Amino acid sequence: MEKSNKVERSEVWNNIYEVLARLDLKEVKGDSLDRPSAATEIEQAVEKLLPIHSSVSGSLRFSEREVDFAYLCGVFNTSGIDGLHNEVQRLKELGKEPHHIIEACRKQ
């Protein structure tokens, strides 16, 4: 997780990376996004949304659809359309939506 560069990461980044680390990704040659870079991109997207949501009663709250969208964007960015298809199939088999996974991670 980029520890060799001694980069300090936020708790949000670490949580995103944990989810991305569970994805079954194939090794690809050429230009592709790695997990640390994807985690950084998702973290930056979340930070852009913070001012929008933090003004509501002082707490951060995203809708289930927003969480699902962010999760699926992260899957697509890290593993492409085939990986997104596989993840959607896996979620269907589990009977879960992405926000269920994120909520379970938050409770840990």
Secondary structure, 3 states (H helix, E strand, C coil): CCHHHCCCCCHHHHHHHHHHHCCCCCCCCCCCCCHHHHHHHHHHHHHHHHHHHHCCCCCCCCCHHHHHHHHHHHHHHHHHHHHHHHHHHHHHHHCCCHHHHHHHHHHC
